[in-house]
Amino acid sequence: MQIFCSKAYTRFLAISLLNFIIFYSSSVFAQTNSPYSRYGIGDLMNQENISNRGMGGVSNADHSFGQINYLNPASYPSIGLTTLQLGLYGERNRVTTKDSSNTTGSLNIAYLSVGLPVGDKGGIAFGLMPFSRVGYRELASSNPFDSTIIQSAFTGSGGLQKLFAGYGWRYKDFSLGANFNFVFGNYSHSSINQFYDTTSIYSAEYGEYFNVKGVQFNFGGLYHHTFKKEGFFKDKTLTIGATFQPQSSLSVNKDAYQKSFLYVGSAEDTIAKETGTRLKMTTPMSIGTGIQFAKGDTWKIGVDYNMAKWSAYRLGSDADSTTDSWNFKVGGAYRKTVLDNASFVNRMEYRAGFFTGQDQYKLNSTNIKSTGVSVGVGMPLKLRKSSYGAVNIALQTGVRGTIDNGLLREGFTRFSFGFSVSEKWFLKRRYD
C-alpha cells in the first residue's frame, strides 16, 4: 500500500506558487485610471469566485461542490474534495466627463485559494486575494493670477491584499463558518502644482505613503431545506444564507513630505517631512443575506442583498468622502446534465446575472451608483478517474457614477478567467 499524490496537482501547485509570486508585482499590470479610488482605501475588489461573478455576483447562499466561496465560509463543508482555485481578471475602463473621455485597462490576479474537506461535516479554506486598489492620474489647469497658469497633477497607486484562512461546519440542515483575514499593503497619494510662465514662483509637490496591516473576521451561516413532497418542489433545495463582518481597526504607518522646485528636473528643496506617524484605520461593519433555489446540479437561481457602513470609515480621527453602501444582485445557472457520457456542450454550465447598488463614495453631495449585467460559462474537465476540473469564464459590463455635478462616469468591462482542480489528494493504492 502506498500514498499517491496526483501529478496534475503537483503541476497546478507549481503554477499557483509562481502566480503567488507574480501577485506581489501585479501593480505592473494595474494601469486602470479610476479617479474614485482617490478616496477611502480605494476601489474595493470583487471577492466572489469566477462562477459567482457570472451570476451577477450572487454568493451569500451559494454552496457548490468543488468551488471555494470565500464570502460565506459556511459553504466550506460543500467543497467535497481537495480543491485548488486560481482566478485572473482583466478590466477595461472608459472614464467620461462633460468635456473629455479616456480608456485604460488592467490585468490582475483575482485570487489563489485552497479548500479541503474535514471529515463528513467540515471544510477549511485558505488563500490570497486583492482587497482594494488605488490607481488614478488627474490633470487640471487654472489661471488664478491672469498671467500665470497653474498645472495640477494628482496621482495615486497601490492597494491592499487579504490573506485568509477559514473553517466551516455543518450540522443537519445548518452550517456555520468563519474566516480569519490578515490585511496588508501599501498605497500612496501625491499632488504637484506647477507654475508656468514665471520663474519667480516655486512649484510644490506633496505626497503621502501609507503602510497598512491588521486583522479582520467575517462570518457566515446557511440553512438548507430539501422538499420531499410531490409536485413542482419535489427534490428541490432552498438555501438561505447570511454573512457578517464586524467593524475592525487596522494599523497604519504614514510618511509624508512636501517639496518645492522651480521647474521639472531642477533641484528640489524639502520643506517638510513626516515619517513613522502611527494611525488607526476604522473599516466598516457589513452584513449580507441571500436566498437560493436549486434543482440538484441542473439549475439554480439566487438573490443577494449586502450593505456596509462606510460612513464609519476613519483614518485616525479624519473622515473621508465615504458613505454607507449597498448592492442588490440576482443571477442563476443552468446545465443539462453532469453525466460523463453526455456531450461536452450539455455538461457546460451557463450563467447570467444582474447587479445594482450604491458605492461607498459620496462626492459633491452626490451618491455614486453602479449597475451592470454579467454572463458566464463553466466548462468541465475530466482530468483522471478521481480528479475533476473546471474552467470558469465570466464577463461583467456596466456603468458607475454620473457626469452631473462636476463628477465623472466610468463604463467598465471586466473579463474573469478561473481554473480549478478537485480530487481526493491522497489515495490508498493496492498492488501485488
Beta strands, then each sheet from edge to edge (+ up, - down):
strand 1: 2-5
strand 2: 43-44
strand 3: 82-96
strand 4: 101-118
strand 5: 122-142
strand 6: 150-171
strand 7: 174-195
strand 8: 203-226
strand 9: 237-245
strand 10: 248-261
strand 11: 269-283
strand 12: 286-295
strand 13: 299-308
strand 14: 314-315
strand 15: 325-334
strand 16: 349-363
strand 17: 366-384
strand 18: 387-401
strand 19: 409-423
strand 20: 426-429
sheet 1: 1+ 20-
sheet 2: 2+ 5- 4+ 3- 19+ 18- 17+ 16- 15+ 13- 12+ 9- 8+ 7- 6+
sheet 3: 2+ 5- 4+ 3- 19+ 18- 17+ 16- 15+ 13- 12+ 9- 8+ 10- 11+ 14-
end
